[in-house]
Amino acid sequence: MRITAFVIALQLSFAGIASAQEWEEYVSLQDGFKINFPGKPTVTERTWTSQMNYTLPMRVYSADKGRERYSLSVVDYSGIEQQGIGGYIYMRTDKPPFNDKRVRQALSMAIDRKAIRDALSKGEGVPDQALFVGLTGISRQVKDLGAASKYWDYNPAEAKKLLDAAGASNLTFDWNHADAAVYTQTYVDTASLTQAQWKQIGITANDKQAPYAQYISTTYQGNYEGIGHSPRAVPTFLDGLYEQFYWSADGKRARINLSYVNDPDLNKLLDKQRGQFDLEERKKTFAQIEDVVAEQQYQIYYSTDTRTYFWNPDITNYRPTGFFPYTHLMKAWRER
């Protein structure tokens, strides 16, 4: 569902009390609000830097009355509205058949992401990857990942060839996931649709659905066989890649390395980016990490989606977040 998100901030400075009879109603069809101003406001185009350092277009509506100034600023988030929480598949890459990258690549190519978007989100979203594509200026879109971008294309014939080459035709394994109580029915439907698509090339995924508390304390802790499925939280920090893919020299799996990835070359890159404080240099390392993870398909990503939040108009500075628990308040207050 596509809904333009914007933040409205109201700033008033005045030296005295204006007569209410001198105010008039102003309606902005462009930005979708209605407010009383002391005369027709002047509209100025500016930019605004968000808490996450996105530069966004802003329009300032202002009107003067003597020594008094009234202004309203509208920040338009629609340019980054592809951000949100999409899902991904993780698997036991330390065990057959998922220790063969051809199997992982085949599973990805056997998913019709567009059909799933059309069925569940009215077509909203774009293909996602390990480094969330909404991190503008840092990550790359899937189409820009070079030769490995083909693994996001729906190509069941090529997927079947990869499985045959890996000696893994007619696979059967468990698909572990939570029920709809917390992650919603769309999350469960994503699993069902993917399982049906895989069935078309001879893959049988046995659906293992568990109550959220059971899933989060077992499967999401790495205690599972086959594959697992999770919605995606968008971290507000760039070290999320480390948590997903790192394996330490003393044999310890990173907190959410749920695919049991132990790739020496990837480990070196993950260590390297942790020590880079120059963002431009770190972005080069991110690109190398993206290349490795895209080719290996250690985790299989679906598409972005849009999360839309609504709050009372008298709540100021509300900041929804794309990271768990998604909807907490950060420095919000009520205007009276």
N, C-alpha and C positions, 0 to 999 in steps of 0.2 A: 504494500500500500504506500503510495507516494503522498506525503504530506509535508509541505514546506515548514520547516521549524525556524522560529526566530525568537529573539529575546528582546523585550522592550524594557528600557530603563528610563525612568522619569526623573528629571532633575529640575528643581525649581529654586530660583533665587529671587528674593523680592525685598523691597524696602518698606512696603506698606501693604495694606489690605485693599485689593482691587474690588470694585463693585461687581457683584455677580451678574447684574443686568447688562454689563458691558461685554460679557463673554459670548462667544458664539460656537456652535458645534462644528467641528471639522472632521471630515471623513476621508481617510486615505484608502482608496480601492486597491492601490498598488501593494501596500503593506498590510492591509486588512485590519484597520483599527478605527475607532471613533473616540474623540476626546474633545473637551472644551478648551478653546484658546481665546485669548484677548485679541481677536483679529486673525486674518489669514496668515499662517506661518510661512516663513522662508524655509526652503528645503535645500540642504547642503549635502553633497556626496562626499563621504569620507571612508576610511577603513578602520577596522578595530582588530586588535590582537587578542585572541581568546586565551583562556587559561592554559590550553595545550599548544599555544603558539601558532595557531592558524590565523592567517590574515584574511579577514572577512569583510565584505562590503557593508557599509553602514550609512544610513541616511539620518540626518539630524533635522528635526522640525523645530523651529524656534520662532518666537514672537516677542517683540519688545513693547513695553508700555511705560513710557517715561524711564525711570531708573530701574524698572523691573524687567527681568528676562525670564521667559518660560521656555523650556526646551524638552523635547522628547527624542530619544535616540533609538533607532531600530536596527538591530544587527541581524543580517540575513544568513542563516545557516544552511540554506538549501543547496549550496555548492558542495557541501560535504555530507549531505544527507544519506549517502550510501553507507556511512558508518553504522555499525550496529553489531548484533551478535549472530553470527552464522555458526553452523556446526562443522564438526570434523570427525573422521574415523581414525582411531588408533589401533594398533595391532601388535602382536608379539613377534617383533622382527628378530628376536633371538632364537626362534624356533621355526621349523618347516611348517607350512610352505611360505610363510611371510618373510623368511630370511633371504628369499630370492627376489630381487628388485623387479624382475619381470612379472611376478605375481602381483606385486603392489601396483605397478604401472597398469597392468591389465584391469585390476579392480577399479582404478580411477577412470580409465577409458570406457568402462562399461556403465558409467553413471551418466545419465542424461540430465545434467544440471538445469538446463533450460526448461525441460518438461517439469521438473520438480518445482522450479520457480513459478512456472505458469499455473501449476496445480495448487500451490500453497501460498504464494505471495503476489498473485496477479501479475507475475512477470518481473516484479521488483528485484533488484540486486544485480551484482556482477560477480564473476568467478573470484574466489578468494584464495590466498596462499598463506604460507607459514608466517611471513611478516605482513601483517594485516594491510590490505591494499588501501585502506582509508588513511594511512599515515603519509599524507601528501608530501612529496619531496624527499621521502626517506625510502619507502618501499616502491616496488614496481607493480604495475598491473600484470595480470597473468599473461596477457598477450605479448608482453615485453620480456618474458623470461627465456627467450631464445628457443632452441630446438625442444627443450623440455615442456614448453607450453602445450605441445600436442597431447600431453597426458590429461589435460582438462577437456579435450575434445571428445564428444561422444562418438566412439568408433568401435562398436561391438565386434566387428569382423577382425580388426587388428588386435583387440583384446583377446579374442579366442586364439589367435596365432601365438601371442605371447604366452598364454597358458599352456598351449600345446608344446611350445619350445622349452618351457620350464618343467614339462612332465607333470603338469598339475591340472589336467582336464577334469571336469566334473568334481570340483572341489565341494567339500561339505565342512562347515565349521559353525561355531556359535557366534551370535551377534548379541552382545551384552549391553543393556541400556536401562535407563530409569523409566518409570511410568510417566503419565502426563500430569501428575498432580502438581509438580513444581515447574518442570520444563515445558509444559503446555502440550496440547494435542498435535500441534504442528511438528514438534520434535519427534514424536512417535510416528507421525505420518511420513516424515522424511525417511525413517528406517524402513517402513513398510514399502514405500515406493522404490527405494534402492534395492531391497531384497527382490522385488518383482522384476526389476530391470536385470539384475544379475542372473536370475533364474533363466532368462532368455539365452544365456550362453553356457548354461550347465552348472552354474554356481548355486549351491543351496546354503543359505544362511539361516540357521535355526534361531528363531527369535527368542531371546531370553530376557524378558522384561521383569524388573524388580521394583519394589517400592523405593522411593528416593533415598531414604535413610540407609537401606541395605545396599543400594548401588554406590552411594557416595563413600560408604565405609568398606567396601570390598573392591569392586571393579575399578573405581576411580582412585583407589590406592595401589593399583597395579596387580591386584589379586584376581586374575581372570585367565581364561584360555580363549584363543580365537581372536575376535576383535571387540572393541568397545566403541561407544558413540557418545559424544558430548556436545552440548551447545558451546558456543565460543564466547568467552568474555574478552573484551578488548582491553589489554593492560594499558595503564597510564604511565608505564615505564618501559624502557627499551630492552630490558634484560629478560624479557619473556622468552626469547629464543633459547637462552641458557637453561631456563627452567624446563623447557620442553624437550631439549635434545642432548643435554650434557651427561657424560658418564665419566666420573672422576678416575684418577690413576689408581686409587685404592679400591676401585670396584663399586663405588656408590652411585646409584641412579639419582639424577636430579629430581626435585620434588614432583613435577608433573611430566617426567619423561615416561609417559605411559606406554610408549611403543618400544621401550627397552633398547633405544638406539645407543650403539657403542661404536662410533665412527671416529677413528683417530684423527683424520684430517679435519672433520667437523669440530671435534673437541679443541683442536689448536685454534681454529678460527673463533670459536666461542670464547676461549681464553683471551685471544688477542683483542676482540672488541671490548671486553671488559676493562682493558687498560688504556683504551683510546679516549681521550678527553676532547680532541678536536673532532667536531661532528662530521666535517667533510671527510676526514680520514676514516672515521668509524663507518660512514655510509658506504665506503668502498669495500670494507670488510663485510658489511651486511649484504652487499650484492653477491659476494663470493658464497656466503652462507645460503642465500636464496638459490643460487645455481645448484649447490650440492643437494639441498633438500628437495628442490623441484625435480631433479633427475632421479633421486632415490625414492621419492614418494613415501617417506617414512610415516607421514600422516597424510590422509586424503581429505582435502578441504572442499566444502560445498560453495555456497555463494554468500555474499553480504546480504543483510536485510536492514530495514529501517525500523528503529524503535522510536516511537513518538510519545512524548510526555505532556501531560496537561496539568496545570496547577492554577489555583485561585489567583485572580488578578491582583490581589493585595499582598501576595507573597513576592518579595524582592530578593534577587540574587540566588534563585533556585538553580542548582547545577546538577542535572541528571548526569549519570556516568555510565559508560559502557563497560565498566568493570564491576565484578561482584562486590556488593549486592545490588548493583545497577541503579537503585532509586534513592540512595541516601541523600540527606540534605547537607550542604556545605555552606556554612555562613549565610543562612537564609533568615529573613526577618519579615515581619508583617507591617505594612504601611497603614497608618490610621489617619 
